[in-house]
Amino acid sequence: MLKGIDWQMVAFVGATLLKEYWVYYRLPQIYYWELHAYPVSDDDNNGKAA
């Protein structure tokens, strides 16, 4: 029975679910780039279509 299991798929699904639960419970995360929160001014977002 264990020979028929695709362990790479099990590992991928398990890691994906673990990551989703990690983010859901707002645990500390590792960011690989800097996050900047720039406010959007009215000049940049005036509601006009491109």
DRENDO-1510 file (C-alpha; in Angstrom, 1 decimal, always signed):
<recs>
REC; n; res; u; v; w
REC; 1; MET; +0.0; +0.0; +0.0 .
REC; 2; LEU; +2.8; +2.5; +0.8 .
REC; 3; LYS; +4.5; +1.8; -2.5 .
REC; 4; GLY; +1.6; +3.3; -4.4 .
REC; 5; ILE; +1.7; +6.7; -2.5 .
REC; 6; ASP; +3.3; +9.6; -4.3 .
REC; 7; TRP; +5.3; +11.0; -1.5 .
REC; 8; GLN; +6.3; +14.1; -3.4 .
REC; 9; MET; +2.6; +15.0; -3.8 .
REC; 10; VAL; +2.0; +14.3; -0.1 .
REC; 11; ALA; +4.9; +16.5; +0.9 .
REC; 12; PHE; +3.7; +19.3; -1.4 .
REC; 13; VAL; +0.1; +19.2; -0.1 .
REC; 14; GLY; +1.3; +19.0; +3.5 .
REC; 15; ALA; +3.6; +21.9; +3.1 .
REC; 16; THR; +1.0; +24.0; +1.4 .
REC; 17; LEU; -1.6; +23.3; +4.1 .
REC; 18; LEU; +1.0; +24.1; +6.8 .
REC; 19; LYS; +1.8; +27.4; +5.1 .
REC; 20; GLU; -1.9; +28.3; +4.9 .
REC; 21; TYR; -2.5; +27.6; +8.6 .
REC; 22; TRP; +0.7; +29.6; +9.5 .
REC; 23; VAL; -0.6; +32.6; +7.6 .
REC; 24; TYR; -4.2; +32.2; +8.9 .
REC; 25; TYR; -3.1; +32.2; +12.6 .
REC; 26; ARG; -0.8; +35.2; +11.8 .
REC; 27; LEU; +2.4; +33.6; +13.0 .
REC; 28; PRO; +5.7; +35.3; +12.2 .
REC; 29; GLN; +6.6; +35.1; +8.6 .
REC; 30; ILE; +9.8; +35.4; +6.6 .
REC; 31; TYR; +9.8; +38.0; +3.8 .
REC; 32; TYR; +12.4; +37.7; +1.1 .
REC; 33; TRP; +12.0; +41.4; +0.1 .
REC; 34; GLU; +11.4; +44.7; +1.8 .
REC; 35; LEU; +7.8; +45.7; +2.3 .
REC; 36; HIS; +6.9; +49.4; +1.9 .
REC; 37; ALA; +3.5; +50.8; +2.7 .
REC; 38; TYR; +3.3; +53.8; +0.4 .
REC; 39; PRO; +0.0; +55.8; +0.7 .
REC; 40; VAL; -1.7; +56.4; -2.6 .
REC; 41; SER; -2.4; +60.1; -3.2 .
REC; 42; ASP; -5.3; +61.5; -5.0 .
REC; 43; ASP; -3.0; +62.6; -7.9 .
REC; 44; ASP; -2.0; +59.0; -8.5 .
REC; 45; ASN; -5.5; +57.6; -8.2 .
REC; 46; ASN; -7.9; +60.1; -9.6 .
REC; 47; GLY; -10.5; +57.6; -10.8 .
REC; 48; LYS; -9.8; +58.1; -14.5 .
REC; 49; ALA; -9.4; +55.1; -16.7 .
REC; 50; ALA; -6.2; +54.5; -18.6 .
</recs>
